[in-house]
Amino acid sequence: MTLDEMTPRRKPHSRRTGLRGVAASLVVAAALGLGGCSLLPNDGSAGEQAPAATSAAAEAPAAPDAAAPDAAAAEGAAPQEPAQPLTAAGELGKKLEGTLGTLAQTTKTPNRAQMLNAMLTAGAVKEKTEVSIDITPTGLAVDAIEAATLVAEECVVGQVREGNVAVTVLPALASGRCFVGEVLPLP
């Protein structure tokens, strides 16, 4: 008998085989650990929470809602919340949409004076209004021009870009202004 016959030899493990086993173990552990977490809605076929939620909803009495529309008309539609009254800034924003819309129909790229005039026509106060530049430092026309005015603690910001109008109400900056940077004198 030779030494080879007496001592069983193991095949050497490759490092790759060991790493594959570790990776497979991690994948299985992650799958088991996250098996209950899902981004998909629960269809009630698995788990015990769906029937409990359904039975709790069935036991709760439906509260009548006087403001709700007819049940036949509202079927499948999301319930609508009552409209909040507009703030002074919101009212100015609605007016500004109209004046900037009229301006955008006449010119796709208005200048600073035209933007200021649209703001004042909507009801903005000149001393609280800021208008962005209309010509870049290199002499080119800007892609979009913006104007903003301070109303209470909010800024009504209007923009015209290639004939399209956008108006939004944002909180004022800590400085009490609407724009960051140098304040340009109004035209």
C-alpha positions as CSV (number, residue, x, y, z in Angstrom):
1,M,0.0,0.0,0.0
2,T,1.2,3.4,-0.8
3,L,0.8,6.6,1.1
4,D,-1.7,7.9,-1.4
5,E,-4.0,5.0,-0.9
6,M,-4.0,5.4,2.9
7,T,-4.6,9.1,3.3
8,P,-7.7,10.5,1.6
9,R,-6.9,13.6,-0.2
10,R,-9.4,16.5,-0.4
11,K,-9.7,18.5,-3.5
12,P,-8.4,22.0,-3.0
13,H,-11.2,24.6,-2.7
14,S,-10.9,27.4,-5.0
15,R,-11.4,30.8,-3.6
16,R,-14.1,31.5,-6.1
17,T,-16.3,28.6,-4.9
18,G,-16.1,30.0,-1.3
19,L,-17.1,33.5,-2.4
20,R,-20.0,32.1,-4.4
21,G,-21.3,30.3,-1.3
22,V,-21.0,33.4,0.8
23,A,-22.8,35.5,-1.8
24,A,-25.6,32.9,-2.2
25,S,-26.0,32.8,1.6
26,L,-26.3,36.6,1.7
27,V,-28.9,36.6,-1.1
28,V,-31.0,34.0,0.7
29,A,-30.7,35.8,4.0
30,A,-31.8,39.1,2.4
31,A,-34.7,37.5,0.6
32,L,-35.9,35.9,3.8
33,G,-35.4,39.1,5.8
34,L,-37.1,41.3,3.3
35,G,-39.8,38.8,2.3
36,G,-42.5,40.7,4.2
37,C,-41.5,44.1,2.7
38,S,-43.1,44.8,-0.7
39,L,-43.8,47.8,-2.8
40,L,-46.6,46.0,-4.4
41,P,-50.1,46.4,-3.0
42,N,-51.3,43.5,-0.8
43,D,-54.0,41.6,-2.7
44,G,-55.1,39.8,0.4
45,S,-54.0,36.4,-0.8
46,A,-51.0,36.3,1.6
47,G,-50.6,37.4,5.1
48,E,-53.2,38.0,7.8
49,Q,-53.2,41.8,7.9
50,A,-55.4,42.3,4.9
51,P,-58.5,40.4,6.2
52,A,-58.1,42.2,9.6
53,A,-58.1,45.6,7.9
54,T,-61.1,44.6,5.8
55,S,-63.1,43.4,8.7
56,A,-62.2,46.6,10.7
57,A,-63.4,48.7,7.7
58,A,-66.6,46.7,7.5
59,E,-67.3,47.2,11.2
60,A,-66.8,50.9,11.2
61,P,-70.0,52.8,10.4
62,A,-70.0,55.1,7.4
63,A,-70.3,58.7,8.4
64,P,-72.8,60.7,6.3
65,D,-71.2,63.6,4.6
66,A,-73.5,66.5,3.7
67,A,-70.9,68.0,1.3
68,A,-70.4,64.7,-0.6
69,P,-71.9,64.6,-4.1
70,D,-74.4,62.1,-5.2
71,A,-73.1,58.5,-4.6
72,A,-73.8,57.5,-8.2
73,A,-71.8,60.5,-9.5
74,A,-68.9,60.0,-7.1
75,E,-68.5,56.3,-7.7
76,G,-64.9,55.6,-8.6
77,A,-63.9,59.3,-8.1
78,A,-61.6,60.5,-5.4
79,P,-63.3,62.6,-2.7
80,Q,-62.6,66.3,-3.2
81,E,-61.5,68.5,-0.4
82,P,-63.2,71.9,0.0
83,A,-61.3,74.6,-1.8
84,Q,-59.2,76.8,0.5
85,P,-59.7,80.5,0.2
86,L,-57.0,82.2,-1.7
87,T,-54.5,84.4,0.1
88,A,-53.7,87.9,-1.1
89,A,-50.6,86.3,-2.8
90,G,-52.8,83.6,-4.4
91,E,-55.2,86.2,-5.7
92,L,-52.4,88.3,-7.2
93,G,-51.0,85.1,-8.7
94,K,-54.3,84.4,-10.6
95,K,-54.3,88.0,-11.9
96,L,-50.7,87.7,-12.9
97,E,-51.3,84.6,-14.9
98,G,-53.8,86.6,-17.0
99,T,-51.5,89.6,-17.6
100,L,-48.5,87.5,-18.3
101,G,-50.5,85.3,-20.6
102,T,-51.6,88.3,-22.6
103,L,-48.0,89.5,-22.7
104,A,-46.7,86.1,-23.8
105,Q,-49.2,86.1,-26.7
106,T,-47.6,89.3,-28.0
107,T,-44.0,88.5,-27.5
108,K,-42.2,85.2,-26.6
109,T,-39.3,87.0,-24.8
110,P,-40.5,90.2,-23.1
111,N,-38.1,92.7,-21.7
112,R,-37.8,94.0,-18.1
113,A,-40.1,97.0,-18.7
114,Q,-42.9,94.8,-20.2
115,M,-42.6,92.3,-17.2
116,L,-42.8,95.2,-14.7
117,N,-45.8,96.6,-16.5
118,A,-47.5,93.2,-16.4
119,M,-46.8,92.9,-12.7
120,L,-48.2,96.4,-12.0
121,T,-51.3,95.7,-14.1
122,A,-52.0,92.6,-12.0
123,G,-51.8,94.7,-8.9
124,A,-48.2,94.4,-7.6
125,V,-46.6,97.3,-5.7
126,K,-43.7,98.7,-7.7
127,E,-41.5,99.2,-4.6
128,K,-41.8,95.5,-3.7
129,T,-41.3,94.2,-7.2
130,E,-38.1,92.6,-8.6
131,V,-37.4,91.8,-12.3
132,S,-34.6,89.6,-13.5
133,I,-32.3,90.6,-16.3
134,D,-33.4,90.4,-20.0
135,I,-29.9,90.6,-21.5
136,T,-27.0,88.5,-20.4
137,P,-23.6,90.1,-19.6
138,T,-22.4,89.0,-23.0
139,G,-25.2,90.8,-24.8
140,L,-27.5,87.8,-25.6
141,A,-31.2,87.6,-24.8
142,V,-32.1,85.4,-21.9
143,D,-34.0,82.2,-22.3
144,A,-36.6,83.2,-19.6
145,I,-37.4,86.3,-17.7
146,E,-38.9,86.4,-14.2
147,A,-40.5,89.0,-12.0
148,A,-41.6,88.6,-8.4
149,T,-43.3,90.8,-5.8
150,L,-43.6,90.5,-2.1
151,V,-47.1,90.1,-0.7
152,A,-47.1,89.7,3.1
153,E,-44.6,86.9,3.8
154,E,-44.9,85.3,0.3
155,C,-43.5,86.0,-3.1
156,V,-45.6,85.8,-6.3
157,V,-43.2,84.8,-9.0
158,G,-44.0,84.9,-12.7
159,Q,-41.9,83.6,-15.6
160,V,-42.2,83.9,-19.3
161,R,-40.1,81.4,-21.3
162,E,-40.6,81.1,-25.1
163,G,-44.2,82.3,-24.9
164,N,-45.1,80.0,-22.0
165,V,-46.2,81.4,-18.6
166,A,-45.6,80.0,-15.2
167,V,-46.7,81.6,-11.9
168,T,-46.2,80.3,-8.4
169,V,-46.3,81.5,-4.9
170,L,-43.3,80.8,-2.7
171,P,-42.2,81.9,0.8
172,A,-40.1,85.0,1.0
173,L,-36.4,84.7,1.7
174,A,-35.0,85.5,5.1
175,S,-33.8,88.8,3.7
176,G,-37.4,89.7,3.0
177,R,-36.8,89.6,-0.8
178,C,-37.9,87.2,-3.5
179,F,-34.7,87.0,-5.6
180,V,-31.2,86.1,-4.5
181,G,-28.4,88.3,-5.5
182,E,-28.0,91.9,-6.7
183,V,-31.1,94.0,-6.8
184,L,-31.3,95.7,-10.2
185,P,-33.0,99.1,-10.5
186,L,-36.4,98.9,-12.1
187,P,-36.9,100.3,-15.6
